[in-house]
Amino acid sequence: MTLFERYLTLWVFLCILAGIVLGHLLPGLFGAISAVEVAQVNLPVAVLIWLMIVPMLVKIDFAALGGVTKHWRGIGVTLFINWGVKPFSMALLGWLFIGYLFRPLLPADQIDSYIAGLILLAAAPCTAMVFVWSSLTRGEPHFTLSQVALNDAIMIVAFAPLVALLLGLSSITVPWQTLLLSVGLYIVVPVAAAQIIRRMTLASGGEPALQRLLKRLQPASLAALLATLVLLFGFQGQQILDQPSVIALLAVPILIQVYFNAGLAYLLNRWSGEQHCVAGPSALIGASNFFELAVAAAISLFGLHSGAALATVVGVLIEVPVMLSVVWIVNSSKPWYERGLRH
């Protein structure tokens, strides 16, 4: 990793702080930016999310799907956590904490919106930052690549129905048109664009050309991430300053679901006899969220200043430090993990 990437947590924190301060000092400017939207999709945020997602998706070789059977146990565990456990556990935690235990402490008119934001946050597995988490745990790169490619392929067809199911169970009206538009804008089109760029680059200059392109795109992707954080926290800055207790309450189910899903994936890999270099990234992919998509979908579905948007932004707020703590746990427990492997 570059020096900039190594201190990503610091830059994320500074951008969050800058967004909150600027949103408080310049509410008119951020209000004008938030008004630039089409079909409830904020265009500046959409452009930044594209710039953030597409370079990371260019790394993904869908041909890697041919190798998914090599680490079939790790693949199976991660798929089970991502699609069979995480969305439903987050919905359950949202209903329990936000809808019941914390209900008296939260604005009554935003309860359903908060739960919807939590569901959106957990409904799609992370597709970008997991490459960083995997490298920090010395994860098996081919497993990480094939798992991310498989998750992206599933996400194209499963995200909208899964969100609709869970929102329906929460008795929240599903705006299908906006939801499908979000899937198209933030999954289908970026994946297609990234694969076209990848194939054209490989066709013209082979793997060296692709690596040069990725090296040039990486700073743009990180800059877009940081700019997105400034905008999102600028939009939500006043709410964050006015409602610090709400932020803390929303963080509780997010923290629980991250550690629960990471721990479950890690233990299932150990029980199945999978190598630590697969179990590490499996746990991290199983626990992390595609917060870029969650934020975009929440804004599209419920608006920039909704409880749903705030809930997904809280996910962004804690994503990096929490995932770094999971990385530390995975690395520190390697001797214990390998002592208990089934042979």
BELWO-V340037 format. One record per backbone hydrogen bond with DSSP energy under -0.5 kcal/mol. NH is the residue of the N-H (numbers start at 0). CO is the residue of the C=O. Records with the same first field share a line. If there is no record, write none. Layout:
NH = CO, CO
This chain:
5 = 1
6 = 2
7 = 4
10 = 6
11 = 7
12 = 8
13 = 9
14 = 10
15 = 11
16 = 12
17 = 13
18 = 14
19 = 15
20 = 16
21 = 17
22 = 18
23 = 19
24 = 20
25 = 21
29 = 25
30 = 26
31 = 27
32 = 28
33 = 29
34 = 30
35 = 32
36 = 34
37 = 40
40 = 37
41 = 39
42 = 35, 40
43 = 35
45 = 41
46 = 42
47 = 43
48 = 44
49 = 45
50 = 46
51 = 47
52 = 48
53 = 49
54 = 50
55 = 51
56 = 52
57 = 53
58 = 54, 55
59 = 56
61 = 59
63 = 60
64 = 61
65 = 62
66 = 63
67 = 64
69 = 66
71 = 68
74 = 70
75 = 71
76 = 72
77 = 73
78 = 74
79 = 75
80 = 76
81 = 77
82 = 78
83 = 78, 79
84 = 79, 80
85 = 80
86 = 81
88 = 84
89 = 85
90 = 86
91 = 87
92 = 88
93 = 89
94 = 90
95 = 91
96 = 92
97 = 92, 93
98 = 93
100 = 95
101 = 96
104 = 101
105 = 101, 102
109 = 106
110 = 107
113 = 109
114 = 110
115 = 111
116 = 112
117 = 113
118 = 114
119 = 115
120 = 116
121 = 117
122 = 118
125 = 287
130 = 127
131 = 128
132 = 128
133 = 129
134 = 130
135 = 131
136 = 132, 133
137 = 134
138 = 133
139 = 276
140 = 138
143 = 139
144 = 140
145 = 141
146 = 142
147 = 143
148 = 144
149 = 145
150 = 146
151 = 147
152 = 148
153 = 149
154 = 150
155 = 151
156 = 152, 153
157 = 153
158 = 154
161 = 157
162 = 158
163 = 159
164 = 160
165 = 161
166 = 162
167 = 163
168 = 164
169 = 165
170 = 167
171 = 166
174 = 172
175 = 173
178 = 174
179 = 175
180 = 176
181 = 177
182 = 178
183 = 179
184 = 180
185 = 181
186 = 182
187 = 182
188 = 183
190 = 186
191 = 187
192 = 188
193 = 189
194 = 190
195 = 191
196 = 192
197 = 193
198 = 194
199 = 195
200 = 196
201 = 197
202 = 198
203 = 199
204 = 200
205 = 201
208 = 204
209 = 205
210 = 206
211 = 207
212 = 208
213 = 209
214 = 210
215 = 211
216 = 212
217 = 213
218 = 214
219 = 215
220 = 216
221 = 217
222 = 218
223 = 219
224 = 220
225 = 221
226 = 222
227 = 223
228 = 224
229 = 225
230 = 226
231 = 227
232 = 228
233 = 229
234 = 230
235 = 231
236 = 232
239 = 235
240 = 236
241 = 237
242 = 238
245 = 242
246 = 242
247 = 243
248 = 244
249 = 245
250 = 246
251 = 247, 248
252 = 248
253 = 249
254 = 250
255 = 251
256 = 252
257 = 253
258 = 254
259 = 255
260 = 256
261 = 257
262 = 258
263 = 259
264 = 260
265 = 261
266 = 262
267 = 263
268 = 264
269 = 265
270 = 266
271 = 267
272 = 268, 269
273 = 268
277 = 274
278 = 274
279 = 275
281 = 277
282 = 278
283 = 279
284 = 280
285 = 281
286 = 282
287 = 283
289 = 123
290 = 288
293 = 289
294 = 290
295 = 291
296 = 292
297 = 293
298 = 294
299 = 295
300 = 296
301 = 297
302 = 297, 298
305 = 302
309 = 305
310 = 306
311 = 307
312 = 308
313 = 309
314 = 310
315 = 311
316 = 312
317 = 313
318 = 314
319 = 315
321 = 317
322 = 318
323 = 319
324 = 320
325 = 321
326 = 322
327 = 323
328 = 324
329 = 325
330 = 326
331 = 327
332 = 328
333 = 330
336 = 332
337 = 333
338 = 334
339 = 335, 336
340 = 337
341 = 269
